[in-house]
Amino acid sequence: MDHKESFLRFLRIEKRYSPHTVRSYINDLEQFVLHLRLNNKSGAENEISSHDVRSWIVALMEEGYSPSSIHRKISSLRAYYRFLRKEGHVRGDPLEKVVLPKTAKKLPVFVEEKTLDRLLDDCEFEEGFRGIRDRAIIEMLYFTGMRRAELTGLRNSDVDLESATVRVTGKRNKQRIVPLFNHFALKLKNYARERDAEFGIPAEWFFVDDRGNKLYDKYVYNTVRRYLSMVTTIEKKSPHVLRHTFATHMLNRGADLNSIKEFLGHANLSATQIYTHNTFEKLSKIYKQAHPRA
């Protein structure tokens, strides 16, 4: 693929994709090129046909890839050909008539309200700075719905405890302002005091590890998993589950979908609508239990 490097520059500079996302595009395109070589194809963009793409899909299915993984790989290839057409390198699109395998929509995993209440009201956190920070991590994720990377990327300048707001930098450097509960802002003030007493000069990063350095993703994951394990047996216990929990609880309590979209930093409403399925499941259960003729 002759124009792959210029495409990757486009993703990094113009689209501002993260290194992890760009790496995924690279892997997908390289995997497609390898498939072409194994089938004695040159890999030249103008010579690739829809048959080549379909044969790759079949090969991926035979290798055991899930429909969602195949969708992502084809999406990478589709984005590459959109770029090539825009730059005038190709005229046709070998993906135009390609039909993808259907994916089963998975409902977001979330924690019940009573379970979260038990964690935040009854569970013992460690004494001192470590316990204060760990509680602040879990509450920040659940009270705001932010992503793990957004939490570790918070700088001191992003957190305004006087106005009880936090500026969150999401995907593609898109920023949003999220309000904080007043009582939670007071807890965060206490955390900041403990942090500065522990490590001296205020750090650049709002959340720090046990040495005063920027908090790393794995620590957040392990912390959430450890504390959720105290109150729930659900298999998935990641920071993203707290994000799902925030959205589901808000929706169940009457928040409108557009508001939740803004809180979560979704680019469009379709990404937020998946949470309505959980709400419908709950309504359906209540209906069947409560209606005398159900």
C-alpha positions as CSV (number, residue, x, y, z in Angstrom):
1,M,0.0,0.0,0.0
2,D,1.9,3.0,-1.4
3,H,0.1,5.8,0.5
4,K,-0.1,4.2,4.0
5,E,2.5,6.6,5.6
6,S,0.6,9.7,4.4
7,F,-2.6,8.2,5.7
8,L,-1.1,7.6,9.1
9,R,0.2,11.2,9.2
10,F,-3.3,12.3,8.4
11,L,-4.7,10.2,11.4
12,R,-2.0,11.6,13.8
13,I,-2.0,15.3,12.7
14,E,-5.4,16.1,11.2
15,K,-7.6,13.6,13.0
16,R,-5.5,13.8,16.2
17,Y,-6.0,10.1,16.9
18,S,-4.2,8.6,19.9
19,P,-1.0,6.5,19.3
20,H,-3.0,3.4,20.4
21,T,-5.7,4.1,17.8
22,V,-3.2,4.7,15.1
23,R,-1.4,1.5,16.0
24,S,-4.7,-0.4,15.5
25,Y,-5.1,1.1,12.0
26,I,-1.5,0.0,11.2
27,N,-2.1,-3.5,12.4
28,D,-5.4,-3.8,10.5
29,L,-3.9,-2.6,7.2
30,E,-0.7,-4.7,7.6
31,Q,-3.0,-7.8,8.3
32,F,-4.9,-7.1,5.0
33,V,-1.7,-6.7,3.0
34,L,-0.4,-10.0,4.5
35,H,-3.7,-11.7,3.4
36,L,-3.2,-10.3,-0.1
37,R,0.3,-11.7,-0.3
38,L,-0.7,-15.1,0.9
39,N,-3.2,-15.1,-2.0
40,N,-0.6,-13.9,-4.5
41,K,-2.0,-10.4,-4.8
42,S,0.2,-7.3,-5.3
43,G,-1.5,-5.1,-2.7
44,A,-1.6,-2.1,-5.1
45,E,-4.6,0.1,-4.1
46,N,-6.1,0.3,-7.7
47,E,-5.9,-3.5,-8.1
48,I,-7.8,-4.5,-5.0
49,S,-11.4,-5.7,-5.6
50,S,-14.4,-6.3,-3.5
51,H,-13.7,-10.0,-3.9
52,D,-10.3,-9.5,-2.1
53,V,-12.1,-7.8,0.8
54,R,-14.7,-10.5,1.0
55,S,-12.1,-13.2,1.0
56,W,-10.3,-11.4,3.9
57,I,-13.6,-11.3,5.8
58,V,-14.0,-15.1,5.3
59,A,-10.4,-15.7,6.4
60,L,-10.9,-13.7,9.5
61,M,-14.1,-15.6,10.4
62,E,-12.3,-18.9,9.8
63,E,-9.6,-17.7,12.2
64,G,-12.2,-17.1,14.9
65,Y,-12.4,-13.3,14.9
66,S,-15.7,-12.0,16.3
67,P,-18.0,-10.0,14.1
68,S,-17.2,-6.8,16.1
69,S,-13.4,-7.3,15.5
70,I,-14.1,-7.8,11.8
71,H,-16.2,-4.7,11.7
72,R,-13.3,-2.7,13.2
73,K,-10.8,-4.1,10.7
74,I,-13.0,-3.3,7.8
75,S,-13.7,0.1,9.2
76,S,-9.9,0.8,9.1
77,L,-9.8,-0.3,5.5
78,R,-12.8,1.8,4.6
79,A,-11.2,4.9,6.3
80,Y,-8.0,4.2,4.2
81,Y,-10.0,4.2,0.9
82,R,-11.9,7.3,1.9
83,F,-8.6,9.0,2.3
84,L,-7.3,7.7,-1.0
85,R,-10.4,8.9,-2.9
86,K,-10.2,12.3,-1.2
87,E,-6.5,12.6,-2.2
88,G,-7.3,11.5,-5.8
89,H,-5.2,8.3,-5.6
90,V,-8.0,5.9,-6.5
91,R,-11.4,6.3,-8.2
92,G,-13.3,3.2,-7.2
93,D,-14.1,1.8,-3.7
94,P,-13.7,-2.0,-3.3
95,L,-15.7,-1.8,0.0
96,E,-18.8,-0.2,-1.5
97,K,-20.8,-3.4,-1.9
98,V,-19.2,-5.5,0.9
99,V,-21.7,-6.9,3.4
100,L,-20.3,-7.4,6.9
101,P,-21.3,-10.2,9.4
102,K,-24.0,-9.1,11.8
103,T,-22.9,-8.2,15.3
104,A,-24.8,-9.0,18.5
105,K,-25.3,-5.8,20.5
106,K,-24.0,-6.3,24.0
107,L,-25.7,-4.3,26.7
108,P,-23.4,-2.2,28.9
109,V,-22.5,-3.9,32.2
110,F,-23.4,-1.7,35.2
111,V,-23.7,-1.9,38.9
112,E,-27.0,-1.6,40.7
113,E,-27.6,1.5,42.8
114,K,-27.9,-0.4,46.1
115,T,-24.6,-2.1,45.4
116,L,-22.8,1.3,44.7
117,D,-24.4,2.7,47.9
118,R,-22.9,-0.2,49.8
119,L,-19.5,0.5,48.4
120,L,-19.5,4.2,49.1
121,D,-21.3,4.1,52.4
122,D,-20.2,0.9,54.1
123,C,-16.9,-0.2,52.7
124,E,-13.7,0.6,54.6
125,F,-11.0,2.5,52.6
126,E,-7.4,2.5,53.7
127,E,-6.2,5.1,56.3
128,G,-4.3,8.2,55.1
129,F,-3.5,9.6,51.7
130,R,-3.8,6.3,49.8
131,G,-7.4,5.6,51.0
132,I,-8.5,9.2,50.4
133,R,-7.1,9.0,46.8
134,D,-8.6,5.6,46.1
135,R,-12.1,6.8,47.2
136,A,-11.7,10.0,45.1
137,I,-10.8,7.9,42.0
138,I,-13.9,5.7,42.3
139,E,-16.2,8.7,43.1
140,M,-14.8,10.8,40.3
141,L,-15.5,8.0,37.8
142,Y,-19.0,7.3,39.1
143,F,-20.0,10.9,39.8
144,T,-18.9,12.3,36.4
145,G,-18.9,9.3,34.0
146,M,-15.4,10.2,32.7
147,R,-13.2,7.6,31.1
148,R,-10.1,6.2,32.8
149,A,-7.7,8.0,30.5
150,E,-9.6,11.3,31.1
151,L,-9.1,10.8,34.8
152,T,-5.4,10.1,34.7
153,G,-5.0,13.1,32.3
154,L,-6.6,15.6,34.7
155,R,-4.3,18.5,35.5
156,N,-4.6,20.7,38.6
157,S,-5.6,23.5,36.3
158,D,-8.5,21.4,35.0
159,V,-10.1,21.1,38.5
160,D,-11.9,24.2,39.8
161,L,-13.0,23.3,43.3
162,E,-14.3,26.8,44.0
163,S,-16.9,26.6,41.2
164,A,-17.1,22.8,41.7
165,T,-16.4,22.0,38.0
166,V,-13.9,19.9,36.1
167,R,-12.6,20.4,32.6
168,V,-12.3,17.0,30.9
169,T,-10.3,16.4,27.8
170,G,-11.8,13.5,25.8
171,K,-11.2,11.8,22.6
172,R,-9.6,13.9,19.8
173,N,-8.8,16.5,22.4
174,K,-12.5,17.6,22.7
175,Q,-13.1,19.3,26.0
176,R,-16.2,19.5,28.1
177,I,-17.0,21.0,31.5
178,V,-18.6,18.6,34.0
179,P,-20.1,19.9,37.3
180,L,-19.3,18.3,40.7
181,F,-21.4,17.8,43.8
182,N,-20.5,20.5,46.4
183,H,-19.9,17.8,49.0
184,F,-17.6,15.9,46.5
185,A,-15.7,19.1,45.8
186,L,-15.0,19.4,49.5
187,K,-13.7,15.8,49.5
188,L,-11.5,16.6,46.6
189,K,-10.1,19.7,48.5
190,N,-9.2,17.4,51.3
191,Y,-7.5,15.0,48.9
192,A,-5.5,17.9,47.3
193,R,-4.4,19.0,50.8
194,E,-3.3,15.5,51.7
195,R,-1.5,15.1,48.4
196,D,0.4,18.4,48.8
197,A,1.2,17.6,52.4
198,E,2.6,14.2,51.3
199,F,4.6,15.4,48.3
200,G,5.3,19.1,48.8
201,I,5.0,21.3,45.8
202,P,1.6,20.9,44.1
203,A,2.0,18.4,41.2
204,E,1.0,19.1,37.6
205,W,-1.3,16.2,37.7
206,F,-4.4,16.2,39.9
207,F,-4.3,12.4,40.6
208,V,-0.9,11.0,41.6
209,D,0.5,7.6,42.6
210,D,2.3,6.7,45.8
211,R,5.4,8.5,44.7
212,G,3.7,11.7,43.6
213,N,4.0,10.9,39.9
214,K,1.1,11.0,37.4
215,L,-1.4,8.2,38.1
216,Y,-1.1,5.4,35.6
217,D,-4.0,3.5,33.9
218,K,-3.2,0.1,35.5
219,Y,-3.5,1.5,39.0
220,V,-6.9,2.9,38.3
221,Y,-8.1,-0.4,36.8
222,N,-6.7,-2.4,39.8
223,T,-8.2,0.0,42.3
224,V,-11.7,-0.1,40.8
225,R,-11.5,-3.9,40.4
226,R,-10.4,-4.3,44.1
227,Y,-13.2,-2.2,45.5
228,L,-16.0,-3.5,43.2
229,S,-15.0,-7.1,44.2
230,M,-16.0,-6.2,47.8
231,V,-19.6,-5.6,46.8
232,T,-20.4,-7.4,43.5
233,T,-19.8,-10.7,41.7
234,I,-20.2,-9.3,38.2
235,E,-17.4,-10.6,35.9
236,K,-16.5,-7.2,34.5
237,K,-15.2,-4.8,37.1
238,S,-13.3,-2.1,35.1
239,P,-13.4,1.7,35.3
240,H,-15.6,1.7,32.2
241,V,-18.2,-0.2,34.2
242,L,-18.5,2.8,36.5
243,R,-19.0,5.0,33.4
244,H,-21.8,2.7,32.2
245,T,-23.2,2.7,35.8
246,F,-23.2,6.5,35.8
247,A,-25.1,6.7,32.5
248,T,-27.6,4.0,33.4
249,H,-28.4,5.4,36.9
250,M,-28.8,8.9,35.4
251,L,-31.2,7.6,32.7
252,N,-33.2,5.5,35.2
253,R,-33.6,8.6,37.4
254,G,-35.0,10.7,34.6
255,A,-32.1,12.4,32.9
256,D,-32.6,13.0,29.2
257,L,-30.4,11.3,26.6
258,N,-29.0,14.5,25.3
259,S,-27.7,15.6,28.7
260,I,-26.1,12.2,29.3
261,K,-24.5,12.5,25.8
262,E,-22.9,15.8,26.9
263,F,-21.7,14.4,30.2
264,L,-20.1,11.4,28.5
265,G,-18.5,13.4,25.7
266,H,-20.1,11.4,23.0
267,A,-19.8,12.8,19.5
268,N,-23.3,11.8,18.5
269,L,-26.5,10.5,20.2
270,S,-26.3,7.0,18.6
271,A,-23.4,6.2,20.9
272,T,-25.5,7.1,24.0
273,Q,-28.7,5.3,22.9
274,I,-27.3,1.9,23.9
275,Y,-28.1,2.9,27.5
276,T,-31.8,3.0,26.7
277,H,-31.7,-0.8,26.3
278,N,-30.8,-1.3,30.0
279,T,-33.6,1.1,31.0
280,F,-36.1,-0.8,28.7
281,E,-35.0,-4.1,30.2
282,K,-35.8,-2.7,33.7
283,L,-39.2,-1.3,32.6
284,S,-40.0,-4.6,30.9
285,K,-39.2,-6.5,34.1
286,I,-41.3,-4.1,36.3
287,Y,-44.2,-4.3,33.8
288,K,-44.3,-8.1,33.8
289,Q,-44.1,-8.2,37.6
290,A,-46.6,-5.4,38.3
291,H,-49.4,-5.7,35.7
292,P,-52.2,-7.9,36.8
293,R,-52.7,-9.4,33.3
294,A,-49.0,-9.8,32.4
